[in-house]
Each structure stands twice: as C-alpha cells, then as structure tokens.
Amino acid sequence: MADMTDILLDADGDLIVGSDLATGDTTRQNQWLIIVGHKGEWKQHPLTGVGISAWLKDENIAGLKAEIKEQLKADGMKINKLTINQAEISIDATY
C-alpha cells in the first residue's frame, strides 16, 4: 500500500515551516493523532478519535485494542499488527 503524504507536524503538533510547509509520509503522525484525539475534537470527523487519556486507568486492554483497530481502519489503514503493553503501543499499519 502507498504511504500517506501530507503536511507534517512537529512534536508539539505545530506545522513544520521552513520556506514552505513540510510534507512527507504522515502515516505514523496520523496514527498518533487518532490515538490521542477524542471523539468530537475534529469538526469534520466528529466520530474520529480513541481518546487515549480516557483509557489510562482502564484495565480493559482488549477494549482499547479494539477501539484503536476500529479507528485506524475507519481512516483507511490496513493493520498488520497491534500490540499494547504497559509502556507502549506498537502499530504496524499502512494505507
């Protein structure tokens, strides 16, 4: 599958601006935005977002994993592998 090329953001979520906006593969960036974003935060896509901060004290790892898969698939990604442990979420997914 092809990479998703779009406008890149820096670690703070701000546009990367040099002489112009930076563009590149945004697959990982899009995954991050979907996982940290909460439903209702994007006006054009109000049902998009996992809202990871709401899951921090929840021990339902299977539910979190299902929500991440559902949201990434809704964004058009094919999920090859998704693992979650106490320290990280590892995603192997492509557009």
C-alpha positions in Angstrom: 0.0 0.0 0.0 1.1 3.6 -0.5 2.3 6.0 2.1 0.1 8.9 3.1 1.8 12.1 2.0 0.5 15.2 3.7 1.6 18.2 5.8 4.0 17.3 8.7 3.7 18.5 12.3 6.4 18.8 14.8 6.5 17.0 18.2 4.2 19.7 19.7 1.7 19.3 16.9 2.6 22.6 15.2 3.1 22.9 11.5 6.7 22.5 10.4 7.5 25.7 8.5 10.8 26.5 6.7 10.5 28.4 3.5 7.2 26.4 3.0 5.2 23.8 4.8 7.0 20.5 5.2 5.3 17.4 3.6 6.1 13.8 3.9 4.8 10.4 4.9 2.2 11.1 7.7 1.2 7.5 8.4 2.7 7.5 11.9 1.6 11.1 12.6 -2.0 10.2 11.6 -1.9 7.1 13.9 -0.7 9.4 16.8 -3.4 12.0 16.1 -6.1 9.3 16.1 -4.9 7.7 19.3 -4.6 10.9 21.3 -7.6 12.7 19.8 -11.0 12.4 21.4 -14.3 12.0 19.6 -15.7 15.4 18.8 -12.4 17.2 18.5 -12.4 17.3 14.7 -15.4 19.2 13.4 -15.4 17.4 10.0 -14.9 13.9 11.6 -16.7 14.0 15.0 -16.6 10.2 15.5 -12.8 10.0 15.0 -10.5 9.5 17.9 -9.5 6.9 20.5 -9.0 9.4 23.4 -6.1 7.5 25.0 -6.1 9.7 28.1 -9.5 8.4 29.0 -8.1 4.8 28.9 -5.1 5.4 31.2 -6.7 4.0 34.3 -8.8 1.4 32.4 -7.6 -2.2 32.6 -9.6 -3.2 29.5 -6.7 -3.6 27.1 -8.8 -5.7 24.7 -11.3 -2.8 24.5 -8.6 -0.3 23.9 -7.0 -2.5 21.2 -10.4 -2.9 19.5 -11.0 0.8 19.6 -7.6 1.6 18.1 -8.2 -1.0 15.3 -11.6 0.3 14.6 -10.4 3.9 14.3 -7.4 3.1 12.2 -9.5 1.0 9.8 -12.0 3.8 9.6 -9.1 6.1 8.5 -8.3 3.6 5.7 -5.4 1.8 7.3 -4.7 -1.9 7.0 -3.5 -3.2 10.4 -0.8 -5.9 10.2 0.0 -6.0 13.9 -1.0 -4.1 17.0 0.5 -4.7 20.4 -0.1 -2.9 23.7 1.9 -3.3 26.9 2.1 -1.1 29.9 4.8 1.1 28.4 3.9 1.4 24.7 1.5 0.9 21.8 3.2 -0.6 18.8 1.4 -0.3 15.4 2.3 -1.9 12.1 -0.3 -0.5 9.7 -0.3 1.1 6.3 -2.7 2.9 4.0 
